[in-house]
Amino acid sequence: MAITASMVKDLREQTGAGMMDAKKALTETDGDMTAAIDWLRTKGLAKAAKKSGRTAAEGLVAVAVEGGKGVAVELNSETDFVAKNSEFQALVKKIAQAGLGASDLEALKTTDVDGKPVESHVTDAIAKIGENMTLRRMESVTGDRVVTYVHNAAAPDMGKIGVLVAMTGGDEAFGRQVAMHIAAASPAALGEADLDPALVEKEKQVQMDIARESGKPEQVIEKMIEGRMKKFMAESTLLGQAFVINPDLTVAQAAEQAGATITGFVRLAVGEGIEVEKEDFAAEVAKTAGR
């Protein structure tokens, strides 16, 4: 397929690669963006394979806990200005509280709040505030103790990142430290057994390709892969990560010292995974001026 300047630009923004390297990667992979990212990683040309910097959806994540259940919900808006609106915040709070009695997102949308379903409240808010909104996600955990943390709080229990930690033993203070760690480190799963097998296999293949580029013997490559995958597992899982409060310990070791067992977690960040079209400032001004 034809490789466009826009495709090259997108790949450069995602990986930090040079223009010619990005173009070659897209050519080699027939325009497949995901494959091109992996190709650049294999050649050691990608600085990062993350898209998080491109997300621009606004809104809030709110958390709520009752008994042994914690929920986190994400309500998106078009602008951060609306996310600071007291009516919008009150709506998010109501939705989070309603989530305590819902099994999943679809059930939450039909949950009755003040005489009508949650999705009707969202529709009413769209009409009143004049901006599109989406009730995008709801996640929950259960445990003997559920601790919450909100990063960049806009109001109590709501902000840009919401975290829930379920555990047995330990205390509230330790649970909050773990929640803060999760907000900062964004682990992919609790432990190795919880990692998506497809993600693990993909990383293994990428690392094999990188190692083979070195030209080393196959037996040496196998040992290289073993070490790199061990590091990947540690960096991707909550229990294997170095604890931000004390990097000399893993989170699992810190939990053992605190007399706690972490049984689950949720981390929601506003807008993660949503890509929105970007427009350069000059073009935006020209459009506004009607040129």
N, C-alpha and C positions, 0 to 999 in steps of 0.2 A: 504494500500500500504506500501511497505518497506520504512522505514525512513533512509535516508543516512546521512553520516557525513557531506556531502556538504550542505544538507538541513538544518541541525542543525546549521552549521556555518553561513549560510545566515541569518537565523532567529535571531541568536545572534547579528550579525552585525547590523541588522535593529532595534532591540529592547533593546539591552544591557542586556538581560536576561542571567541567568546562563545556563551552558550546559545541566544539567539534566532537568531544567524547560523548556528549548527550545525543548528538545526531547519529553518531556511529552506533551507539547502543540501540537506538530506535530502528536503525536500518537492519542491524543484525537480528533483531527480534520481531521484524515485520510490524513495527508500530505498537507492539504490546507493552503498555506502560509498566505493568508489574514485572514482566520478564526483563524489561530494560533496566529497571532498578537492580534486579538480581545480577544482570550482566555487569553493570558498573561495580557492584560490590565484589564480584568475582575478580575483576581487573584491579580492584583496590582504588577505584576512581570515585566512589560515592562517599561523601562525608557523612551522610545519614540517609536512612530509608524511611523517613517519617513524613507524614502529611499533616501532622498536628498544627504546624505553623500556618496552614492554609485555611483552617476552619475559622469562620467568622459569624456563625449563628449566635444570637444573643439569647438572654433569658435568665432563668434561675434554676438551681437544683435545691430542693428542700428535703430535710430529713425529719423523721418522727419515730418515736419509740414508745411502745406500750407493752408492759410485761416482758416477755422474752422475744418480741418481734420488733424488728426495725425495718423501715421502708425509706427509700430515696426515690424522688420523682423529679423529672425534668420537664419544665414547661418553657418552650422556646418563644421568643418574640423577634421582631425584625431589628429592633434597636436596643442598645443598652439603656437609652433614656426611658423606655417603657419598663424595663426591668427595675428601675429605681422608683417607679410609680407605686404609691401605697396601695392602690386598689389591686394592681397586678400582684403585689406581694401577699396581700390578704387572700387572693385566689389561690396562689401557690400553697400557702399554709393550709387552706381548707382541703386542697387536693391531697396533700401529704397525709393529713389526718384521716381522710377517707381511705387512703391506701392501706391503712392498718387493718381494714376489714375486707380488703380485696385480695384475690389470689394472684392476679396478674394485671397487665395493662388494660386488656379488653374488659375485664371485670370492673376495673377502676372507672373506666369511661361511663359505665352504666350504673355505677353506685349512686344512690340517692343522697343528695346533700341539700338541706333546706327545701325539700319538696320537689327537686328535679335532678336529673342525672348530671354527673360531672361534665360530660361533653357539652351539655346545654349551657352550663355556666361559662365554659370556654367560648362558645359561640356568642353568648351575650357580651362577654368582655371584648371580643373582636369588634362587635358592632359599636360598643360604647367608646373604646379607646381608639379605634380606627387603625389598628395594625394587626396583621396576620399573626396568629399564635398556633402552636402545635403542642399537644400533650404527647411527648415523644417516647418517654421511657419510664418504667417503674421497675425497681429491683428491690428484693427483700432478703433478710437473713433472720434466722431464729437461733436462740442459744440461751444458756443460763444467764448470760449478761451480754447486753448489746450496748456498745459505746459509739457515740457519734462525734464527728468533727466536720466543721465547715470552713473551707478556706476562702479568703476574700469575701467575708460575710457582708451581705447587703442589709440584713436584718437577722434577728435571732433564728437560728436553725435553717438559714438559707443563704446561698452564695454561689460562687462560680464552680466550686468543687465540693461535693458532699461525700462523706465516707461513713460506712457502718462497719463495725468490727464485732463479730460474735465470738465469745470465748467462755471457757469454764475456768474457775479459779482466778487468781490475780486480783487486781483492784481497778477502780475507775481511772486512776492516774496512769497506770501502765497501759490500759486500753486506749486512752487518749493519745499516748505516745505512739502506739502502733498505728492508730488512725492517721496521725500526722505523718508518719513514715509512708503510709500508703498514698496519701495525697501527694507527697513529694516524689516517691519512687515509682508509682504506677505499675505494680507487679501485674503480670498477665494471669497468674493463677496462684492458689494457695500453696500447693506443693507440686512436685514433679508429676505425680499421678494425675493431677488435675489439668495439666497442660494439653492443649489441643494437639493430637498426634500429627495432624497435617502441618501445623506450625513447626513442630519439632523436626519432621521429615524434610520440610522445605529448608530450614536452617542448616540441617545436616548436609543436604545436597549443595547448598551455597558454599559451605565451609570446605567440602570436598573439592569443589571446582577451584576455590581459592588456593587450596593446598597443592593441587595438581599443577597450577600455574607456576609453582616454585620449581618444578622439575625434579623433586626429590623422589626416592624410591617408594614403592607402594607401601612397604612395611613401615617406613618412617611416616608416611602420610596417615596411616591408620592411627598411629600414636598421637599425631598432631590433632586429628579429628576428635579423638577421645578427650583430650585436654580442652579443646575449644568447646565441645558440646557440654562438658561438665561446667565450664564457666558460663555458658549460655543458660543452662538450667538454673544455676545459682542466681544469675542476674535477673531471670524472668519470673522467679517464684518468690512469694512473700517470705516463706520460711527460710529460703536460701540466701536472701539478700543481706548485705551488711546493714546492721541496724543504724539508722541515721543518728540516733541518740548516742550510741557507742559503737563506732565502726569496727572495733576489735571483736565484736560479737555478731553472729547472724541473728536474725529475728527469732529463729527457733531457739537458739541458746539463751537469748534475753528472756524469752517467754518461760523457759525452764527455770531460770534464776528467779523469775517473778512468781513462780508457782502457778503459771497460767498455761492453758492449752487453747490456741487459736483455732476455731472450728470453721470460720468462714468470714468473708468480707465482701463489701460492695464499694466500688468507686465510680462515681458519675461526675463527669466534667461537662460543663455547658458547651454544646456545639461540637463535641469530639466526633469525628467521623463524617461531619457534614462539610461538603465543599460548596462554596458559593463563588459565583463568577466575580472576578476582580476587574476593576476598571481603573486605568491610570487617572491621576488627579486632573490633568489637563483636559482629558476627554470628558470627565465628569462635569467640569466647569463649563465646557463648551456645550454640552447637552443641556445643562441648566439654563444657559443663556440662549438656547434655541438656535444654535449655529449648526 
